[in-house]
Amino acid sequence: MTTAIDAHSVAVLTQWFSPGYPLGAFAYSHGLETAIADGRLRDAASVEDWLTDVIAHGTGRADAILLRAAFAAPDRAAHEMIDAIARAYAVSAERVQETVLQGAAFAATTAAIWGDDTPAFTLPVAVAVAARAQNLPLDLTVAMYLQAFAANLVSAAVRLIPLGQTEGQLVLRNLIAVCRDTAEATRGLTLDDLASHCFGSDIAAMRHETLKHRIFRS
């Protein structure tokens, strides 16, 4: 049975990670726009494969590690150090913009609603600081963060390829296990474990800066 505390945590995290929470996440494709323009992503299967790698071996995994580290950090100085690492880890100017602007929007909105003093950190660090302040469970926060990340990128693919809405939701359903497993796999990892094996995604993000025709900001 779900306890009242669990239900409250789920409700808060659902609000934070809802498309209606004003982060501007809809404006970012995380390099998907480049890969689609190149013809590398053409259908639901190729999108699912791409996003599986991004979540399990790329930005998703990295953000989960950063979020966990920031949640456990003892003070603001440690948060600032982790935030600096998050900025340095982003592979392109647009990736930096993506995490910094969404993090600032998340911090401002959350502070206005919950009254927490959440600084304008990168998104995973800002979420961690707010989740710690609200006494939310870390594992659930990480899992739902990754699910929201996946949902936003699936939405971008639905609009760009385009995929049908039902196809997009099938992809997202299949990514639930990937998000869960990645959240569990990052439990106990530290900043020393930061690494990425998604070179295609990283290069697509870099090349997006000079893409001639584009809709998204990354």
CORPERA-V472953 format. One record per backbone hydrogen bond with DSSP energy under -0.5 kcal/mol. NH is the residue of the N-H (numbers start at 1). CO is the residue of the C=O. E is the energy in kcal/mol with one decimal. If there is no record, write none. Layout:
BEGIN
nh->(NH NH)
co->(CO CO)
e->(E E)
END
This chain:
BEGIN
nh->(7 8 9 10 11 12 13 14 15 16 17 18 21 23 27 28 31 32 35 36 37 38 39 40 41 42 47 48 49 50 51 52 53 54 55 56 57 58 58 60 61 61 62 63 64 65 66 67 68 69 70 71 72 73 79 80 81 82 83 84 85 86 87 88 89 90 96 97 98 99 100 101 102 103 104 105 106 107 108 109 110 111 112 113 114 115 115 116 118 119 121 123 126 127 128 129 130 131 132 133 134 135 136 141 142 143 144 145 146 147 148 149 150 151 152 153 154 155 156 157 158 159 160 161 162 163 168 169 170 171 172 173 174 175 176 176 178 179 180 181 182 183 184 185 186 187 189 193 194 197 199 202 203 204 205 206 207 208 209 209 210 211 214 217)
co->(3 4 5 6 7 8 9 10 11 12 13 15 18 21 24 25 218 29 31 32 33 34 36 35 35 40 43 44 45 46 47 48 49 50 51 52 53 53 54 54 54 55 58 59 60 61 62 63 64 65 66 67 68 69 75 76 77 78 79 80 81 82 83 84 85 86 92 93 94 95 96 97 98 99 100 101 102 103 104 105 106 107 108 109 110 110 111 110 116 117 119 99 122 123 124 125 126 127 128 129 130 132 131 137 138 139 140 141 142 143 144 145 146 147 148 149 150 151 152 153 154 155 156 157 158 158 164 165 166 167 168 169 170 171 172 173 174 175 176 177 178 179 180 181 182 184 186 190 191 57 197 198 199 200 201 202 203 204 205 206 207 208 212 27)
e->(-2.6 -2.2 -2.4 -2.7 -2.2 -2.5 -2.6 -2.5 -1.9 -2.5 -2.5 -1.0 -1.8 -2.3 -1.9 -2.0 -1.9 -1.9 -1.8 -2.6 -2.2 -2.1 -1.2 -2.2 -1.0 -0.6 -2.0 -2.6 -2.2 -2.2 -2.8 -2.2 -1.7 -2.2 -2.5 -2.5 -2.8 -0.6 -0.9 -2.0 -0.6 -0.5 -2.3 -3.2 -2.1 -2.1 -2.6 -2.9 -2.3 -2.4 -2.6 -2.3 -1.6 -0.7 -1.9 -2.6 -1.8 -2.4 -2.6 -2.1 -1.8 -2.4 -2.2 -2.3 -2.2 -1.1 -2.2 -2.4 -2.5 -2.0 -2.7 -2.6 -1.3 -1.7 -2.4 -2.2 -2.7 -2.5 -2.4 -2.4 -2.7 -2.4 -1.9 -1.8 -3.1 -0.6 -1.3 -0.6 -1.6 -0.7 -2.2 -1.2 -2.9 -2.6 -1.8 -2.4 -2.2 -2.9 -2.4 -2.0 -1.8 -1.2 -2.6 -2.1 -2.7 -2.3 -2.5 -2.2 -2.3 -2.0 -2.1 -2.2 -2.6 -2.5 -2.2 -1.7 -2.5 -2.2 -1.7 -2.1 -2.5 -1.7 -2.0 -2.5 -0.6 -0.8 -2.5 -2.1 -2.0 -2.2 -2.3 -2.4 -2.1 -1.3 -0.6 -1.1 -0.5 -2.7 -2.4 -2.9 -2.4 -2.3 -2.3 -2.6 -1.5 -1.1 -1.9 -2.1 -1.4 -1.9 -1.0 -2.3 -2.7 -2.2 -2.1 -1.9 -2.7 -1.4 -0.5 -1.0 -1.5 -1.3 -0.5 -3.6)
END
